[in-house]
Amino acid sequence: MRAAWILGPQDYALYRILGEGEVLIWPPWRKEYVLERKDPLSAHKAYEYRVIA
């Protein structure tokens, strides 16, 4: 019985050659930003904004 090796989306990187360099195609670029807003009276976190770009 042969074993299968299944790659997930985070198991490899895919590059495209453009001109004299390589450009990363996969995984797509991702950055997460979090901004916490605090209650001015108690200084505890009231809510937060979360953006994934």
Backbone hydrogen bonds, N-H to C=O, Kabsch-Sander energy under -0.5 kcal/mol:
donor,donor_aa,acceptor,acceptor_aa,energy
6,I,4,A,-0.7
7,L,5,W,-0.6
11,D,8,G,-1.7
14,L,26,W,-2.5
16,R,23,V,-2.4
18,L,16,R,-0.6
18,L,21,G,-2.6
21,G,18,L,-2.3
23,V,16,R,-2.6
25,I,14,L,-3.2
26,W,14,L,-1.6
33,Y,51,V,-3.0
35,L,49,Y,-2.5
36,E,34,V,-0.5
37,R,47,Y,-3.0
39,D,44,H,-3.0
43,A,39,D,-2.5
46,A,37,R,-2.6
47,Y,37,R,-1.6
49,Y,35,L,-2.7
51,V,33,Y,-2.5
53,A,31,K,-3.0
53,A,51,V,-0.6
